[in-house]
Amino acid sequence: MRRLRLVLAVVMVSATVMACGGPTITGSGALASGVEVDYTGVQPATEISFWSNHPGGSIDTEKAIIADFTRQTGIRVTLVTAGANYDEVAQKFQAAQTSRSVGDVVVVSDVNWFPAFLNGSIVPLEPVLANRGVDTNGYSTVLYNDYLYGGKHYAVPYARSTPIFYYNRDNYRRAGLNRAPATWEEAREFARRLKASGVGVPSFGFGDQYLAWMMSNIVWSFGGAWSDKWNMDAAASPGTRDGLNFARSLVRDGWATVTSGDPTRPFAAGAVSAVIASTGSLRGILDSAKFDVGVGFLPGGPANQDKVVPTGGAGLAISSKSSPDKQLAAAMFIGFLTNLENTAKFSTATGYLPVRSGAEMSAVYATTPQFRTAVDQLTRVRNQDYARVFLPGGDRVISATAQSILTTQVGVSDALDSLRDKLEKFYRRDVESRLN
């Protein structure tokens, strides 16, 4: 994978972005993969709409890029605040399918683009991008392929991030530690040393937001998964059980706690010594923390110490209800919005990953040493499990199961058996008959 240059965050994405399950599956219309649009002789429309939640507080940046696009192409873009977060945008976009008012370009998250595909609401991008000469070769392969299904892409990467390990360097130095733990077992040993040194706060905080996303790391590290493509047995596999048993033991033994709300807040306040949070949280943490902030790779485990970092965030899709001329204009716009210059501009303003290799981010890279770790960790990313990002309702039920394991007396094996059964039910009911 081409290495991308990352940039600092200004704000964290809204709390519900990763925690909710996205839109439901409705109707039985043709899948977007079956939509064949003939663009022969069609000229791009002179006006389109862009539905966004302005990820990372990006509304001013989006407006500036839109103004540049209009100056260069003459195509007007109406920017619509379609929700406060990704899920609200998805719900609005789904509801609009029965009306004449629907966004031509829409922000779609990692957990809601696939339901839109199943509903036939978005188009495969290869034909329309090729028609407008948009070069997709420069996109990060792993980020672009998050929107790949059946040999076709249904979005391009836009506001993308990964989790990373944040730690309180002052507390770590007090315990004689000078780096993040390389493995989860080492994290437990670091916790012992932190406690022995007199650090009076938990060594680690599991946040109750983004839990299915964050816990992918520990599950993968122990050889588990939320699913193996559409096979849901992995959710109750020995590796998944071992990972969640280990996470529960950290809480029960007093080395870790489960925090409520944005997990970066108790960390920045000094209430826990370490946390896993989005790379997009770095600027906010650095601005808020009164201590020296360290960052490290996500820990590995006994079964996997390499590809243990989940991707995340949102992309840009084109509505299947838009007319062919609007689809062509939309293709031009998403190509412009994510070109080298504008992905750098968007990343500088928000903190998300530049989605194309070669974006010029050296000034930010040079001024913030913590940034280097976030860049280097991109070599360890892995595309997410189908059960979380493709299965409608999957993210929600996985997060709820993980939280119950961490915070209640439920049996881990029983909880995971139940999770597997629920995921299988969702798949059989909502997805299986809809796939080609």
Buried (B, 14 or more C-beta within 10 A) or exposed (E): EEEBBBBBBBBBBBBBBBBBBBBBBBEEBEBBBEEEBEBEEBEBBEBBBBBBBBBBBBBEBBEBBBEBBBEEBEBBBEBBEBBBBBBBBBBBBBEBBEEEEBBBBBBBBBBBBBBBBBBBBBBBBEBBBEBBEBEBEBBBEBBBBBBEBEEBBBBBBBBBBBBBBBBBBBBBEBBEBEEBBBBBBBBBEBBEBBBEBEBEBBBBBBBBBBBBBBBBBBBBBBBBBBBBEBBBEBBBBEBBBBBBBBBBEBBEEEBBBBBEEBBBBBBBEBBBBBBBBBBBBBBBBBEBBEBEBBBBBBBBBBBBBEBBBBBBBBBBBBBBBBBBBBBBBBBBBBBBBBBBEBBBBBBBBBBBBBBBBEBBBEEBBEEBEBBEBBBEBBEBBBBBBBBBBBBBBBBBBBBBBBBBBBBEEBEBEEBBBBBBEBBBEBBEEBBEEBEE
